[in-house]
Amino acid sequence: MKSNIKPAAGKLGILIPGLGAVATTLIAGVEAVKKGISKPFGSLTQMGSIRLGKRTENRYPKIKDFVPLADLNDLVFGGWDVYADNVYEAASSAKVLEPGLLFSVKEGLEKIVPMKAAFDKNYAKNLDGTHVKTGTRRELADQVTEDILNFQAQNDCDRIVLVWCGSTEIYYEASEIHQSLAAFEAALDADDKRISPSMIYAYAALKLGFPFANGAPNLTVDIPALVELSKLTDTPIAGKDFKTGQTLMKTILAPGLAARALGIKGWFSTNILGNRDGLVLDDPDNFKTKEISKLGVLEDILRPEDNPDLYGEIFHKIRINYYPPHGDNKESWDNIDIFGWLGYPMQIKINFLCRDSILAAPIALDLALFIDLAKRSEMSGIQEWLSFYLKSPQTLPGLRPENDIFKQLMKLQNTLRHLMGEDLITHLGLDYYQDLVEAL
Ligand SMILES: NC(=O)c1ccc[n+]([C@@H]2O[C@H](COP(=O)([O-])OP(=O)(O)OC[C@H]3O[C@@H](n4cnc5c(N)ncnc54)[C@H](O)[C@@H]3O)[C@@H](O)[C@H]2O)c1
């Protein structure tokens, strides 16, 4: 496999629809890391390591030294938003990072001015930005294509990836226009409003052969038409919904409880947050998209139908409330009713005082770098090995998603080993003890 990977030479353009809290925290963070002001904590590509070979070999390189990833100094950021604020202004209003830190990277951030958005207010009613393109769905797709190509030329980028950090769109399901590329393109021509704005960006990127990762819970590339296009243009896609606060905790804890055959009767999860994401999610149609994305994880991990005694009665409830005083500092509470030996009940309470965008920014960075690696490694279509980062991982139709974070990590690491021609690790380890016996 190793010889097929093209080097990460030249600049990588990371284009982001939605220059809000997550995107600006990512861009400011990369600038701060480049200047040596801070470190990229939370990013597996930058700080994580990977075991290679047998434990006796003691090989644990940093992931970035093992696989050829774009260097942070070679990244160029750009994007679109329905508000015209540059990235410095947008980051200042998002209030995730403190003013002193932002000021130290002001020069780099001010230069990044959003392009006009392909937007339809019906998909996010609580937004009132006017920095938007006009035209039919087809015209919007053409304009986004032009934006991407202009950005690439102006910034001398060797490669481009798109990461959707735009607001969560209202809940919609795939309809007949989303089932094939032909139907999708006919719908673009007919200006069919069932094509969501995020799909317009994804279509433009994939048509050009540029990877697309979706950080929000809306379907976007998770429709047959765009999967078909990604295969046609040999382009990787990944989605959906960054796995950050409460769901991260859920996919860490639930596999552990299931591993010990502890039963679960109920899992109540509630959140308060006060950023623009919270405002958009305050609309019931937008909340529904998020709710569906968050609900699936427990069922996939616990498989109640195969384990009815342990999980057959589980009651899973999720609430998100908009609470401006908390800003981006989301607070979540989980109450978990579990039972053990002979059915005796116990409770677990989690109160996570997290910072939404601080958790999401490194995920957006890793997704951009890994999906670029996938493209250079001639991988196309759904990149299930990136499920590790996502709340509602896209899979082939009929394939149950894997939400257990430890299995997701193993899949990610084995994919990297496979790409680099290293042995996959099964953690069997019996041979160590066999050799030991023979040596005695
Ligand atoms: N922060 C997290 O922990 C987290 C976790 C999982 C998913 N997400 C998702 O990531 C996305 C970004 O989150 P955020 O906190 O940065 O939200 P945000 O509201 O701060 O930023 C989103 C930005 O997208 C812009 N936008 C909306 N529609 C657009 C369009 N069609 N084209 C271009 N720009 C558009 C908005 O104007 C806004 O500036 C949301 O969908 C959120 O649900 C965030």
PDBQT file of the ligand as one rigid body, heavy atoms in Angstrom, charges set to zero:
ROOT
HETATM    1  N1  LIG A 501     -19.112  22.609  18.694  1.00  0.00    +0.000 N 
HETATM    2  C1  LIG A 501     -19.364  21.340  18.811  1.00  0.00    +0.000 C 
HETATM    3  O1  LIG A 501     -18.984  20.735  19.779  1.00  0.00    +0.000 OA
HETATM    4  C2  LIG A 501     -20.106  20.636  17.728  1.00  0.00    +0.000 A 
HETATM    5  C3  LIG A 501     -20.248  19.265  17.850  1.00  0.00    +0.000 A 
HETATM    6  C4  LIG A 501     -20.902  18.561  16.852  1.00  0.00    +0.000 A 
HETATM    7  C5  LIG A 501     -21.385  19.226  15.771  1.00  0.00    +0.000 A 
HETATM    8  N2  LIG A 501     -21.265  20.569  15.686  1.00  0.00    +0.000 N 
HETATM    9  C6  LIG A 501     -21.854  21.212  14.537  1.00  0.00    +0.000 C 
HETATM   10  O2  LIG A 501     -20.892  21.996  13.886  1.00  0.00    +0.000 OA
HETATM   11  C7  LIG A 501     -21.555  23.085  13.276  1.00  0.00    +0.000 C 
HETATM   12  C8  LIG A 501     -20.817  24.371  13.660  1.00  0.00    +0.000 C 
HETATM   13  O3  LIG A 501     -20.946  24.614  15.041  1.00  0.00    +0.000 OA
HETATM   14  P1  LIG A 501     -20.586  26.050  15.616  1.00  0.00    +0.000 P 
HETATM   15  O4  LIG A 501     -20.643  25.944  17.096  1.00  0.00    +0.000 OA
HETATM   16  O5  LIG A 501     -19.366  26.551  14.960  1.00  0.00    +0.000 OA
HETATM   17  O6  LIG A 501     -21.847  26.891  15.127  1.00  0.00    +0.000 OA
HETATM   18  P2  LIG A 501     -21.890  28.448  14.727  1.00  0.00    +0.000 P 
HETATM   19  O7  LIG A 501     -23.321  28.793  14.714  1.00  0.00    +0.000 OA
HETATM   20  O8  LIG A 501     -20.975  29.242  15.582  1.00  0.00    +0.000 OA
HETATM   21  O9  LIG A 501     -21.281  28.462  13.265  1.00  0.00    +0.000 OA
HETATM   22  C9  LIG A 501     -21.984  28.016  12.153  1.00  0.00    +0.000 C 
HETATM   23  C10 LIG A 501     -21.824  29.051  11.075  1.00  0.00    +0.000 C 
HETATM   24  O10 LIG A 501     -22.383  28.535   9.878  1.00  0.00    +0.000 OA
HETATM   25  C11 LIG A 501     -22.925  29.628   9.159  1.00  0.00    +0.000 C 
HETATM   26  N3  LIG A 501     -23.824  29.066   8.148  1.00  0.00    +0.000 N 
HETATM   27  C12 LIG A 501     -25.042  28.546   8.280  1.00  0.00    +0.000 A 
HETATM   28  N4  LIG A 501     -25.509  28.109   7.096  1.00  0.00    +0.000 NA
HETATM   29  C13 LIG A 501     -24.524  28.350   6.189  1.00  0.00    +0.000 A 
HETATM   30  C14 LIG A 501     -24.399  28.128   4.804  1.00  0.00    +0.000 A 
HETATM   31  N5  LIG A 501     -25.397  27.558   4.105  1.00  0.00    +0.000 N 
HETATM   32  N6  LIG A 501     -23.259  28.491   4.191  1.00  0.00    +0.000 NA
HETATM   33  C15 LIG A 501     -22.237  29.063   4.889  1.00  0.00    +0.000 A 
HETATM   34  N7  LIG A 501     -22.320  29.328   6.208  1.00  0.00    +0.000 NA
HETATM   35  C16 LIG A 501     -23.448  28.960   6.855  1.00  0.00    +0.000 A 
HETATM   36  C17 LIG A 501     -23.592  30.458  10.252  1.00  0.00    +0.000 C 
HETATM   37  O11 LIG A 501     -23.787  31.780   9.836  1.00  0.00    +0.000 OA
HETATM   38  C18 LIG A 501     -22.565  30.350  11.374  1.00  0.00    +0.000 C 
HETATM   39  O12 LIG A 501     -21.637  31.421  11.371  1.00  0.00    +0.000 OA
HETATM   40  C19 LIG A 501     -23.007  23.042  13.733  1.00  0.00    +0.000 C 
HETATM   41  O13 LIG A 501     -23.791  22.420  12.762  1.00  0.00    +0.000 OA
HETATM   42  C20 LIG A 501     -22.935  22.187  14.943  1.00  0.00    +0.000 C 
HETATM   43  O14 LIG A 501     -24.147  21.501  15.205  1.00  0.00    +0.000 OA
HETATM   44  C21 LIG A 501     -20.613  21.289  16.634  1.00  0.00    +0.000 A 
ENDROOT
TORSDOF 0
